[in-house]
Amino acid sequence: MEPLVIGDASPHRAKLTELAVELTAKSAGLRRSLPEGVTTALSILVRSMNCYYSNLIEGHDTHPVDIERALHSDYSNEPRKRDLQLEARAHVAVQAWIDEGGLAGRAATVDGICELHRRFCERLPDDLLWVQEPKSSERVLVEPGIPRQRDVIVGDHVGVSPGALPRFLQRFEQAFAGQGKAATIVNAAAAHHRLLWIHPFLDGNGRVARLVSYSMLRDALDTGGIWSIARGLARHEVDYKRHLAACDQPRRGDLDGRGNLSEAALAEFSGFFLQTCIDQVAFMEALVQPRSLHGRIRRWVDEAVSVGELPPKSANVLEAVLYRGELFRADVPGIVGTGERQARRVVSALVSAGVLQSASSRAPLYIAFPARLAGRWMPGLFPDA
């Protein structure tokens, strides 16, 4: 499995450090540009986006609108589609746990990885907990959070034998856990591949590895959960899988590091990984530019008001929430220029439309980004279909 990281003495390290510095600056700039209430609402939408693209890489296509329905216990009558909705709900629940700090400081530990897998798999429907052996066609049950007890072959790669898994996982933790922020950012891609190379579980390794990467970068960059690499990996799936396969290969000669596997391939994947992160931050930054975002939301509100779906002055309330991050209900009458009764009517209509949210009837109001409106409000975040 060595080398696990691109060391300081490697000729590849300087380029990766530059990319890490650029990513740090862009991610921090995006986070600073948004009020806290908008950050919180956006992170909820990103959970569905991250879930959609991560599952899509595995061949499971569950659109974020169907994911949002599942989060409200609105499931399809079609068994396969319902199972995929339940799978998506499990993924979102695990990411919410990560966002709440459940994996903080433990993303690269054996305990943290096994707990993440357990939390995901124990929420899956029974039909998705069985895998079929490719040669014997035997159906085998996936045990949530338990490293596999069988040999596996993934493409051309023969996975670590079950008896060796504990040693390899401990070496993984030794290499990647407890790093400083800068090292975590530079080495996130290496950790991503090496975890997939170990292949600790019978199934779910891809989702687990991407959630581990999400958690590592969330902690190191303090992203607030408002962007994720999964969209970029899914949009460049061929390159993503090509890089992973290249990283499985032995070193290419005496100048290719001193480990068993290719350091050059690992560096190339690391560069691709960090550049993909940078691209996703830039994409989100363009989407939430105040003038553009407010304009798209304003146009949607104006259309809804014109057909009687929302009361007049609704746009004033949404714009105030977007600028401030949160809005106290007592401030609404002044914003809409009416009495309290009409102000409550406007707020009630916006909450019913799913574009305002609040912890209680007296708590402050925050913006919400429903998946069904993402095509209008956040074009390109995921498919409109």
C-alpha positions as CSV (number, residue, x, y, z in Angstrom):
1,M,0.0,0.0,0.0
2,E,3.0,2.3,0.3
3,P,3.5,5.2,-0.4
4,L,0.5,6.4,1.6
5,V,1.3,10.1,1.2
6,I,3.2,12.4,-1.2
7,G,6.1,13.3,1.1
8,D,7.7,16.7,1.4
9,A,10.8,15.5,-0.5
10,S,8.7,14.3,-3.5
11,P,9.1,16.4,-6.7
12,H,5.3,16.3,-6.9
13,R,4.7,17.9,-3.5
14,A,5.1,21.6,-4.6
15,K,2.3,21.5,-7.1
16,L,-0.1,19.8,-4.7
17,T,0.8,22.4,-2.0
18,E,-0.1,25.2,-4.4
19,L,-3.4,23.6,-5.2
20,A,-4.1,23.1,-1.5
21,V,-3.4,26.8,-0.9
22,E,-5.7,27.8,-3.7
23,L,-8.5,25.6,-2.5
24,T,-8.1,26.9,1.1
25,A,-8.4,30.5,-0.1
26,K,-11.4,29.9,-2.4
27,S,-13.3,27.8,0.2
28,A,-12.8,30.3,2.9
29,G,-13.9,33.1,0.6
30,L,-17.1,31.3,-0.3
31,R,-17.9,30.7,3.4
32,R,-17.3,34.3,4.4
33,S,-19.5,35.6,1.6
34,L,-22.7,34.0,3.0
35,P,-24.7,34.9,6.1
36,E,-24.8,32.0,8.5
37,G,-28.5,31.3,8.0
38,V,-27.9,31.0,4.2
39,T,-24.9,28.7,4.8
40,T,-27.1,26.4,7.0
41,A,-29.9,26.2,4.4
42,L,-27.4,25.6,1.6
43,S,-25.7,22.8,3.4
44,I,-29.0,21.0,3.7
45,L,-29.5,21.1,-0.1
46,V,-25.9,20.0,-0.6
47,R,-26.6,16.9,1.4
48,S,-29.1,15.8,-1.2
49,M,-26.8,16.9,-4.0
50,N,-23.9,15.0,-2.5
51,C,-26.1,11.9,-2.0
52,Y,-27.4,12.1,-5.5
53,Y,-24.0,12.2,-7.2
54,S,-22.3,9.7,-4.9
55,N,-25.0,7.2,-5.5
56,L,-25.0,8.0,-9.2
57,I,-21.3,6.9,-9.3
58,E,-22.5,3.5,-8.0
59,G,-25.2,3.3,-10.7
60,H,-28.1,4.3,-8.4
61,D,-30.0,7.2,-9.9
62,T,-32.3,8.8,-7.3
63,H,-33.1,12.4,-8.2
64,P,-32.9,15.0,-5.4
65,V,-36.6,15.7,-5.7
66,D,-37.2,12.0,-4.9
67,I,-34.6,12.2,-2.1
68,E,-36.5,15.2,-0.7
69,R,-39.7,13.2,-0.8
70,A,-38.1,10.4,1.0
71,L,-36.9,12.8,3.8
72,H,-40.6,13.5,4.3
73,S,-41.5,9.8,4.2
74,D,-43.2,10.1,0.8
75,Y,-42.0,6.9,-0.9
76,S,-42.7,5.4,-4.3
77,N,-45.0,2.5,-4.7
78,E,-42.4,0.8,-6.9
79,P,-40.3,-1.5,-4.7
80,R,-36.9,-0.8,-6.4
81,K,-37.5,3.0,-6.4
82,R,-38.6,2.9,-2.8
83,D,-35.4,1.0,-1.9
84,L,-33.3,3.6,-3.6
85,Q,-35.2,6.4,-1.8
86,L,-34.4,4.6,1.5
87,E,-30.8,4.3,0.5
88,A,-30.7,8.0,-0.2
89,R,-32.3,8.8,3.1
90,A,-29.7,6.8,4.9
91,H,-26.9,8.7,3.0
92,V,-28.4,12.1,3.9
93,A,-28.8,11.0,7.6
94,V,-25.1,10.0,7.8
95,Q,-24.0,13.3,6.2
96,A,-26.2,15.2,8.6
97,W,-24.5,13.4,11.4
98,I,-21.1,14.4,10.0
99,D,-22.3,18.0,9.6
100,E,-23.3,18.0,13.3
101,G,-19.7,16.9,14.3
102,G,-20.3,13.2,14.7
103,L,-17.1,12.3,12.9
104,A,-15.0,15.3,13.8
105,G,-11.4,14.3,14.2
106,R,-12.2,10.6,13.5
107,A,-12.7,10.5,9.8
108,A,-9.5,8.6,9.1
109,T,-9.7,6.3,12.1
110,V,-10.7,2.7,12.0
111,D,-13.4,3.3,14.6
112,G,-14.8,6.3,12.6
113,I,-14.8,4.5,9.3
114,C,-16.6,1.4,10.8
115,E,-19.1,3.6,12.6
116,L,-19.8,5.5,9.4
117,H,-20.4,2.3,7.5
118,R,-22.6,1.0,10.3
119,R,-24.7,4.1,10.4
120,F,-25.2,4.0,6.6
121,C,-25.9,0.3,6.2
122,E,-28.2,-0.2,9.3
123,R,-30.6,2.2,7.6
124,L,-30.7,0.4,4.3
125,P,-33.6,-1.9,3.3
126,D,-32.9,-5.6,3.4
127,D,-32.7,-6.0,-0.4
128,L,-29.7,-3.6,-0.5
129,L,-27.8,-5.4,2.2
130,W,-27.1,-8.5,0.0
131,V,-24.3,-8.8,-2.6
132,Q,-23.8,-11.5,-5.1
133,E,-20.5,-13.3,-5.5
134,P,-19.5,-12.8,-9.2
135,K,-18.2,-16.4,-9.6
136,S,-20.4,-18.5,-7.5
137,S,-23.5,-16.3,-7.7
138,E,-23.9,-16.9,-3.9
139,R,-25.8,-14.1,-2.1
140,V,-23.9,-12.8,0.9
141,L,-25.2,-10.4,3.6
142,V,-23.3,-7.2,4.3
143,E,-22.8,-6.7,8.0
144,P,-23.0,-3.0,8.9
145,G,-19.8,-1.7,10.3
146,I,-18.0,-5.1,10.2
147,P,-15.0,-5.6,8.0
148,R,-15.5,-8.3,5.4
149,Q,-14.6,-11.9,6.1
150,R,-14.3,-12.8,2.4
151,D,-11.8,-12.2,-0.4
152,V,-12.9,-9.7,-3.1
153,I,-11.7,-8.7,-6.5
154,V,-12.5,-5.1,-7.7
155,G,-11.8,-4.8,-11.4
156,D,-8.2,-6.0,-11.8
157,H,-7.4,-5.3,-8.1
158,V,-7.4,-8.1,-5.6
159,G,-8.4,-6.7,-2.3
160,V,-6.5,-7.1,0.9
161,S,-7.2,-10.6,2.5
162,P,-9.6,-10.6,5.4
163,G,-6.9,-11.6,7.8
164,A,-4.7,-8.7,6.9
165,L,-7.5,-6.1,7.0
166,P,-6.8,-5.0,10.7
167,R,-3.1,-4.4,9.9
168,F,-3.8,-2.4,6.8
169,L,-6.5,-0.3,8.5
170,Q,-4.3,0.5,11.4
171,R,-1.5,1.6,9.0
172,F,-4.1,3.7,7.2
173,E,-5.1,5.4,10.5
174,Q,-1.4,5.9,11.4
175,A,-0.8,7.7,8.2
176,F,-3.9,9.9,7.8
177,A,-5.4,10.5,11.3
178,G,-4.3,13.3,13.5
179,Q,-2.6,15.3,10.7
180,G,-2.6,19.1,10.6
181,K,-5.0,20.9,8.4
182,A,-2.5,21.6,5.6
183,A,-1.4,17.9,5.4
184,T,-5.0,16.7,5.5
185,I,-5.9,18.8,2.5
186,V,-2.9,17.7,0.5
187,N,-3.3,14.0,1.5
188,A,-7.1,13.8,1.2
189,A,-6.9,12.2,-2.2
190,A,-4.3,9.7,-1.2
191,A,-6.5,8.7,1.8
192,H,-9.5,8.4,-0.6
193,H,-7.7,5.9,-2.9
194,R,-5.9,3.9,-0.2
195,L,-9.2,3.3,1.6
196,L,-10.8,2.1,-1.6
197,W,-7.6,0.0,-2.2
198,I,-8.0,-1.7,1.2
199,H,-11.7,-2.3,0.4
200,P,-12.7,-3.0,4.0
201,F,-16.3,-3.9,3.5
202,L,-18.2,-6.2,1.2
203,D,-20.2,-3.3,-0.1
204,G,-20.6,0.5,0.4
205,N,-16.9,1.3,0.1
206,G,-17.3,4.0,-2.5
207,R,-19.9,5.9,-0.5
208,V,-17.9,5.5,2.7
209,A,-14.7,6.7,1.0
210,R,-16.5,9.8,-0.4
211,L,-18.1,10.6,2.9
212,V,-14.7,10.2,4.6
213,S,-13.2,12.6,2.1
214,Y,-16.1,15.0,2.7
215,S,-15.6,14.9,6.5
216,M,-11.8,15.3,6.3
217,L,-12.1,18.4,4.0
218,R,-15.0,19.8,6.0
219,D,-12.9,19.7,9.2
220,A,-9.7,21.0,7.6
221,L,-11.3,23.8,5.5
222,D,-14.2,24.6,7.8
223,T,-16.4,24.4,4.7
224,G,-19.8,24.6,6.5
225,G,-20.9,21.8,4.2
226,I,-21.8,24.2,1.4
227,W,-19.8,22.4,-1.4
228,S,-18.8,18.8,-2.1
229,I,-16.4,17.0,-4.4
230,A,-19.0,14.3,-5.2
231,R,-20.6,16.4,-8.0
232,G,-17.3,16.9,-9.7
233,L,-16.3,13.3,-9.4
234,A,-19.6,12.2,-10.9
235,R,-19.3,14.7,-13.8
236,H,-15.8,13.4,-14.5
237,E,-16.6,9.8,-13.6
238,V,-14.4,8.3,-16.4
239,D,-11.4,10.3,-15.3
240,Y,-12.1,9.6,-11.6
241,K,-12.2,5.8,-12.2
242,R,-9.2,5.9,-14.5
243,H,-7.1,7.7,-11.9
244,L,-8.2,5.2,-9.2
245,A,-7.2,2.3,-11.4
246,A,-3.8,3.9,-12.2
247,C,-3.2,4.3,-8.5
248,D,-3.6,0.5,-8.1
249,Q,-0.6,-0.1,-10.3
250,P,3.0,-0.8,-9.1
251,R,5.6,1.9,-9.4
252,R,6.9,2.7,-12.8
253,G,10.6,2.4,-12.2
254,D,13.3,3.6,-9.9
255,L,12.3,7.2,-10.2
256,D,8.7,6.6,-9.2
257,G,9.0,6.7,-5.4
258,R,10.2,4.1,-3.0
259,G,7.0,2.2,-2.2
260,N,5.3,-0.7,-3.9
261,L,2.6,1.4,-5.7
262,S,3.2,4.3,-8.1
263,E,3.9,7.6,-6.4
264,A,3.4,9.4,-9.8
265,A,-0.1,8.0,-10.2
266,L,-1.0,8.9,-6.7
267,A,0.3,12.5,-7.3
268,E,-1.7,12.7,-10.6
269,F,-4.9,11.6,-8.8
270,S,-4.2,14.1,-6.0
271,G,-3.9,16.9,-8.5
272,F,-7.1,15.9,-10.2
273,F,-8.9,15.6,-6.8
274,L,-7.8,19.0,-5.6
275,Q,-8.5,20.7,-8.9
276,T,-12.0,19.1,-8.9
277,C,-12.5,20.5,-5.4
278,I,-11.5,24.0,-6.6
279,D,-13.8,23.7,-9.6
280,Q,-16.8,22.8,-7.3
281,V,-16.1,25.7,-5.0
282,A,-16.0,28.1,-8.0
283,F,-19.2,26.6,-9.3
284,M,-21.0,27.1,-5.9
285,E,-19.5,30.6,-5.7
286,A,-21.0,31.6,-9.0
287,L,-24.4,30.1,-8.1
288,V,-24.7,32.1,-4.8
289,Q,-23.3,35.5,-6.0
290,P,-25.8,37.8,-4.3
291,R,-27.0,39.7,-7.4
292,S,-27.5,36.5,-9.5
293,L,-29.1,34.4,-6.7
294,H,-31.4,37.2,-5.5
295,G,-32.4,37.9,-9.1
296,R,-33.3,34.3,-9.8
297,I,-35.3,34.1,-6.6
298,R,-37.0,37.4,-7.3
299,R,-38.1,36.3,-10.7
300,W,-39.6,33.1,-9.3
301,V,-41.4,35.0,-6.6
302,D,-42.8,37.5,-9.0
303,E,-44.2,34.7,-11.2
304,A,-45.7,33.0,-8.1
305,V,-47.3,36.3,-7.0
306,S,-48.7,37.0,-10.5
307,V,-50.6,33.7,-10.6
308,G,-51.8,34.0,-7.0
309,E,-49.5,31.3,-5.5
310,L,-47.9,33.8,-3.1
311,P,-49.2,37.1,-1.6
312,P,-47.7,40.4,-2.6
313,K,-44.6,41.6,-0.8
314,S,-43.3,38.0,-0.5
315,A,-40.2,39.0,-2.4
316,N,-39.4,41.7,0.3
317,V,-39.4,39.1,3.0
318,L,-37.1,36.6,1.1
319,E,-34.7,39.4,0.1
320,A,-34.4,40.4,3.8
321,V,-33.7,36.9,4.9
322,L,-31.1,36.4,2.2
323,Y,-29.3,39.6,3.2
324,R,-29.5,39.2,6.9
325,G,-29.3,35.4,7.2
326,E,-32.2,35.3,9.7
327,L,-35.3,37.4,10.2
328,F,-37.2,38.0,13.3
329,R,-40.9,37.8,12.9
330,A,-41.5,41.1,14.6
331,D,-39.6,42.7,11.8
332,V,-41.8,41.4,9.0
333,P,-44.6,44.0,9.3
334,G,-42.1,46.8,8.7
335,I,-40.6,45.0,5.7
336,V,-43.9,44.4,4.0
337,G,-45.4,47.7,5.1
338,T,-48.6,46.1,6.4
339,G,-50.2,45.1,9.7
340,E,-49.3,42.0,11.6
341,R,-52.1,39.9,10.2
342,Q,-51.0,40.4,6.6
343,A,-47.4,39.9,7.6
344,R,-48.3,36.5,9.2
345,R,-50.1,35.6,6.0
346,V,-47.0,36.3,3.9
347,V,-44.8,34.3,6.3
348,S,-47.3,31.4,6.3
349,A,-47.4,31.3,2.5
350,L,-43.6,31.2,2.2
351,V,-43.3,28.5,4.8
352,S,-46.0,26.4,3.1
353,A,-44.1,26.9,-0.2
354,G,-41.0,25.4,1.5
355,V,-38.8,28.5,0.9
356,L,-38.8,29.7,4.5
357,Q,-38.1,27.6,7.5
358,S,-38.2,28.1,11.3
359,A,-37.5,26.0,14.4
360,S,-40.8,27.0,15.9
361,S,-43.7,29.5,15.4
362,R,-41.8,32.1,17.4
363,A,-38.2,31.4,16.3
364,P,-36.4,33.4,13.6
365,L,-37.0,32.7,9.9
366,Y,-34.3,31.3,7.6
367,I,-34.2,30.7,3.9
368,A,-34.7,27.2,2.6
369,F,-33.6,25.7,-0.7
370,P,-36.1,23.1,-1.7
371,A,-34.8,20.5,-4.3
372,R,-37.9,21.1,-6.5
373,L,-36.8,24.7,-7.1
374,A,-33.1,24.0,-7.5
375,G,-33.5,24.1,-11.3
376,R,-34.8,27.7,-11.0
377,W,-32.8,29.0,-8.0
378,M,-29.5,27.0,-8.4
379,P,-29.3,26.0,-12.1
380,G,-26.8,23.2,-12.9
381,L,-26.6,21.9,-9.3
382,F,-28.2,18.7,-10.5
383,P,-30.4,17.6,-13.4
384,D,-33.8,19.2,-13.8
385,A,-35.6,15.9,-14.8
